[in-house]
Amino acid sequence: MLMVPRKMLVDSFTYEEFKGKGRDHNPQYADPVTIEMARIDRQKTYGENSQEAAIRSNATIYTFAPLTTPFLDFKEQSRVRFDGREHVVVEVRKLKHWYMDEIMAYELDVM
């Protein structure tokens, strides 16, 4: 298993899982959960389309099993809050163990 030093996991954030849209077509979220022992890279990433460069994310959040608590199955369109600002998860990347069918980390791109 890939082990990340605990001293690198200095961030925490609040996570509200996206549950779908309600009858009024507004997004519905689960109750907030505080996630601890994560790493937040507060750097914008850019992507290019055929016409211009555009911001792809404002930050990337890294979580690692078994250090991050709780270690959840994160979902796109969910809300996260850190540094006093609310963000939306735009992409979730699951990183599996090389030799087991088990998730060892998540990378969350947020806007």
HUBELNOR-V265961 format. One record per pair of residues at least 12 apart in sequence whose ideal C-beta (glycine too) atoms are under 8 Angstrom apart, sorted by the first residue. I is the first residue (numbers start at 1). J is the second residue. If there is no record, write none. Layout:
# HUBELNOR-V265961
I_J ; I_J
This chain:
# HUBELNOR-V265961
1_97 ; 1_104 ; 2_64 ; 2_104 ; 2_105 ; 4_39 ; 4_64 ; 4_67 ; 6_37 ; 6_67 ; 8_39 ; 9_37 ; 9_38 ; 9_39 ; 9_64 ; 9_67 ; 9_68 ; 10_39 ; 11_38 ; 11_39 ; 11_40 ; 11_61 ; 11_82 ; 12_34 ; 12_35 ; 12_36 ; 12_37 ; 12_38 ; 12_82 ; 13_34 ; 13_35 ; 13_38 ; 13_40 ; 13_61 ; 13_80 ; 13_81 ; 13_82 ; 14_32 ; 14_33 ; 14_34 ; 14_35 ; 14_80 ; 14_81 ; 14_82 ; 15_32 ; 15_33 ; 15_34 ; 15_35 ; 15_72 ; 15_74 ; 15_78 ; 15_79 ; 15_80 ; 16_29 ; 16_30 ; 16_31 ; 16_32 ; 16_33 ; 16_78 ; 16_79 ; 16_80 ; 16_81 ; 17_29 ; 17_30 ; 17_33 ; 17_72 ; 17_74 ; 17_75 ; 17_78 ; 18_75 ; 18_76 ; 18_77 ; 18_78 ; 18_79 ; 18_89 ; 27_77 ; 29_78 ; 29_79 ; 32_81 ; 33_70 ; 33_72 ; 35_63 ; 35_68 ; 35_69 ; 35_70 ; 35_72 ; 36_68 ; 36_69 ; 37_64 ; 37_67 ; 37_68 ; 37_69 ; 38_61 ; 38_62 ; 38_63 ; 38_64 ; 38_68 ; 39_61 ; 39_62 ; 40_59 ; 40_60 ; 40_61 ; 40_62 ; 40_82 ; 41_59 ; 41_60 ; 41_61 ; 41_62 ; 42_58 ; 42_59 ; 42_83 ; 43_59 ; 43_60 ; 44_56 ; 44_57 ; 44_58 ; 44_59 ; 45_57 ; 45_60 ; 45_109 ; 55_111 ; 56_90 ; 56_109 ; 57_90 ; 57_91 ; 57_109 ; 57_110 ; 57_111 ; 58_87 ; 58_110 ; 58_111 ; 59_82 ; 59_87 ; 59_109 ; 59_110 ; 60_107 ; 60_108 ; 60_109 ; 60_110 ; 61_80 ; 61_82 ; 61_106 ; 61_107 ; 61_108 ; 61_110 ; 62_105 ; 62_106 ; 62_107 ; 62_108 ; 63_105 ; 63_106 ; 63_108 ; 64_104 ; 64_105 ; 65_102 ; 65_103 ; 65_104 ; 65_105 ; 73_103 ; 74_89 ; 74_92 ; 74_106 ; 74_108 ; 75_89 ; 75_92 ; 76_89 ; 76_90 ; 76_91 ; 76_92 ; 77_89 ; 80_108 ; 80_110 ; 87_110 ; 87_111 ; 88_110 ; 88_111 ; 89_108 ; 89_109 ; 89_110 ; 90_109 ; 90_110 ; 90_111 ; 91_108 ; 91_109 ; 92_106 ; 92_107 ; 92_108 ; 92_109 ; 93_106 ; 93_107 ; 93_108 ; 93_109 ; 94_106 ; 95_107
